[in-house]
Amino acid sequence: MISSAIRNEAVTSLQTVRDCLRFGESRLRAGDVYFGHGSDDPWDEALALLMHVLALPVNSDPRILDARLLPSETEAYVDLLMQRINERVPVPYLTGEAWFCGLPFKVDERVLIPRSPLAELIEQSFTPWIDPEQVHAVLDLCTGSGCIAIACAYAFEQARVDGSDISDDALAVFAENIALHGVDDQVQALKSDGLTAVNGPYDLIVSNPPYVDAMDMASLPEEYRHEPELALASGDDGLDFTRRLLRDAPDHLTEQGVLIVEVGNSMEAMMALWSEVPFFWFEFERGGHGVFMLTRQQLLEYRSAFDV
């Protein structure tokens, strides 16, 4: 915790960028915060907060370290630290910005903070598993901020990309990010409960849907409580949404289309429940797990198995 007394001392004592970063890292290390929204390092979080206050990029010239701050800048920075530590608010919600696939996105508590390992696949245009030249229509299901949909638009410049979500709040943030990236001629936001109102067929359906099971939901760090529960929880075993998706997806895919879905820790429940299904599980160089791929043909072949 940062008490009022510590806050007041910091506001009156901290003078330079270096001072503020040192103070921020010390308080974050002592604050028992959870790092899981884009950074695992207290220095990086302190830097992100301070550079946001100063309206400077995080990779600013190191000579700035000895620059003196205005009292109002110091106060704003310390107050953000208090929110991060005392209220457990993730840094991207405090700055209003998150990065995904090397791209900036607007975020707030209406959407999940981008952090999916799917970024690694998108940056490779899903090769060698998909021929990018054959991708003409993409759906990002449960799009949230739209980070996956918009990153896919960069990866597949010739493709039409739809992003769908059931949440009006999420779709409003998505619209802001479409405008931010100037991709309104390629990317469309759709309101849809699952696949009920999408415009297929698609060559690729990619999704980071709700997949957190009841046990994990009950034990989530406080930082995750700021994120919309609708985008996290998916029943006792975390598979309520995924069951529907596996049943319905082949009706919305082209003949050679594929489905790629992140299910995180629920992959264990999937493998136990559908041990006969040949899920292809991706491996990631930068960390992450629980992302599978199935072709339309496989989805049709095992469709009866998903009616459980």
N, C-alpha and C positions, 0 to 999 in steps of 0.2 A: 504493500500500500504506500501511496504518497500522501502523507498527512497535509493538512493546511499549513502547518508550521514549516514542513520541508518545502512545500510549494513556494511559500513566501520567501524563504531563504534562497531557494534556487533562482527565483525571478530577480532578486536583488543582487545576487552574487555572480551568476553566470554571465560571461561577457563575449566570448568568442565562439565560433563554430566548434572548435576543438573542445572547449569547455562543455558545450551542450551535448556533444556526442559522447564524451566521457561520462557525463552525468546520466544520460539516457541509457547507455549500456549498463552501467552499474545498477540503476533502478530496475531495469528489465530483468537482469540476472537475479536480483533479490526479490522480484515480484511474483515469482512462481507462475508466470504466464505460460500459455501453451502456444508453441510455434507450429502452425499447420496451414497457413493461408498464403503461401508464396515464399516464405523465408523460414529458415530454421536457426537464424543467427540474430542475437540481440543488437549487434552493431548495425546490421543491415536495416533492422526495423527502426532504430533510432535515426539512422541516416535518412530513411524514407520519410519519416515524420518531419524532420528538420528541413529537408530540401523542399517538401511540400509547403511549409510555412514561408520559406524564402523564395518560392516560385523558381527554383533552379533544378536542373537535372541531377540525378544521383551520381552521375559520372562527371561532375564539375571538376575544374582544375583544383588539384590539392592545395594550391596557394590560398584558397579560400579558407582553409582551416584556421588561420589566425585573424580572419576578418571579424570585426566586432559587430554584434547584433544590436538593433534598436531594442529598447525595453519592451515595446509592444510585440516584437518578434519572439523574444525570449518567453514572454508570458504566454503567447499563443502555443509555442512549442511545449512548454511545461504542462499546459492544460491538456494538450493532446496526449502526452505521456500519462497523465492522470486517468484519462478515459481508457487508454490501452491497458493500464495496470489495475486500476481500481474497479473498472466496469467490465474488463476483459473484452473490449471491443477490438476486433481484428483491424490491423493497420489499413488494409484497402478500404474499409468502410470509413475510416477517419480521413483518408486522403481523397476518397471518391474515385480511385483509379486502381486498376489491376492490369497486369501484363499477361498475355497468352500468345504463344507462337511469335514472340517478339513484337506483338502489337498491343497498343494501349486500349483499354476498355473502361467505360464508365460503369461503376458499380455502387450499389447501396444495399440496404437491408431488404430490398424487394427481391433480390436475386442471390444465388450462390456466388461465392468468390471463385473465379476461375483457377483451377489447379489440376485439371485432369491430365493423366499421362497420355491421353489421346493427342495432345499437342505434338508429341514425338512422331506419331504416325502421320498427322496432317502435314508436318514440315517435310515429310518424305513423299507427300502426295499418295500415301498408302502403298507405295511400291515396296517390294515386288508383288504384293498380294493383289493389287488392282492395277489395270492399265489405265493411266490417267487420260489417254486419248479416247477411251470408251466411256468416260463419265460425262454425261450430259445433263443429268438431273440428280440433285442431292437433297436429302432431308436430314436436318438436325432436329431430332425429336426431344422434347423437353429442353428447349434452347436456352431458357433463362436469360442471361445478359446478351446472348447471341454470339458469344465468343467463338464457339465451334463453327457455327454457320458462316460467320464472316471470315474466319481463318480458312474455311473450305473454299470460299469464294476466291481468296487469293491463290489457293493451291490449284483450283480448277477454274481458270479464267474464262473458259468457254462454257461452263456449266451454269444452269439455273439452280439456285440454292434457296430452299424453303427452310425456315426455322419455325417450329410450332411449339406452343405451350398452352396449358389450360389457364394460366394465371394472367389476368389483365395487367397486374402490376409488373410482372416480368416482361410482358410484351411492350409495355411503355419504355422500359429501360432498353430493350432490344431496339426499339425504334430510334432511340437516341444514339445508339452505337451504329446503326445503319447510316444515320446522318453524319456521324463523326467520321466514318470511313468513306463516305460518298459512294456507297454500293447499292443505292436504291434501285438502279436499273438491273441489278443481278440478284439481289437478295430480297425475299419477301417474308413478312411476318404473318403467321397464321394462328388463329385461336383454334385449338383442337384438343379434345380429351383423348389422349392416345392418338390413334391413327384414324379417328372417326371423321375428320374434316380436312384431310390433306389432299394434295393435288398430284398423286402419283400417276403412273408408276415411276419409281426412282431406280437409278443404277446403283446408288449407295444410300442406305439409311444408317446414320450414325447417331448414337444416343448416349448421354450420361444421365440416366433417369434416376428417380428415387430408388435407393437400394439398401438403406440402412435398416437392419433388423431391430426388433424391439429391445433386445438386450443391449445392443450397442447404443441405441437411442437413449436408453436410461443412463448410460455411463459417459456420454459425450462431454468433453471439456466445455467450460462455460463459453468459450469463444464461439463454439458452433451454435449455441443457443440464440445468437444474434441472426443466424441465417434462417430462411423460411422453412419451417418443418415440412411443408408440402413438397419441397424439393429434396428432402432427405428420407423421410420415413416411408417404408413400404411393407407394412405388416409384420407378423411374428418372425418370419424367416427372411425378410427383405426382398421377397420375390413376387409380391402381389402385382406390381406393374410389369415386371419382366415376363410373367406367365402370359399376360394379355399380349404383350409385344411379340413373343415367340409364336403365338397362335395366329396373330393377324398380319404379321410382316410379309409373308409370301404374296398376299393379295395386293401389296403395294410396291412390289419390286418387279423390275424388268426380268426377262428370262435369264439373263446372266447377272442379275443384281445380287448384292451381298448386304448382310446386316452386320454391323460392328457396334458392340455395346459394352459399356463399362458397368461392372457390378461389384467391384471392390471386394470386400471381405465375404460377400455373399457367393463368391465363386465356389466355396466349399460346399455350401448347401446345394448349389446347382449340380455339382459333380456327383453328389450323393443321390440327389433326386432323379437325375437323368444320366445315369452312368453309361447308358448305351448310346447317347448322342455324341457324335464326334466334334465337340467344340474345339476350335483352334484357339489356344490361349497365347496371346502375345507376350513377349519378353521385352523389357525396356532397359536401355542403357542408363537412363537418368532416374530410375526408380519408378515405382508404381506397379500395380498388378491388377488382376481381375478384369481384363478386357478380352472379349471373345469375338470370334467371327464365325458366321454360318452363311452358306450360299442359299439362294432361293430353293434350289433342288433339295438341299439337306433339310431345310425348314419344312418343305412339303413331305419329304420322306418320313420325318419324325413328328409330324403334326399331331397325331393321336396321342403321343407321349406327353404333349404339353397340356392336355385336357385333364389336369390334376389339381 
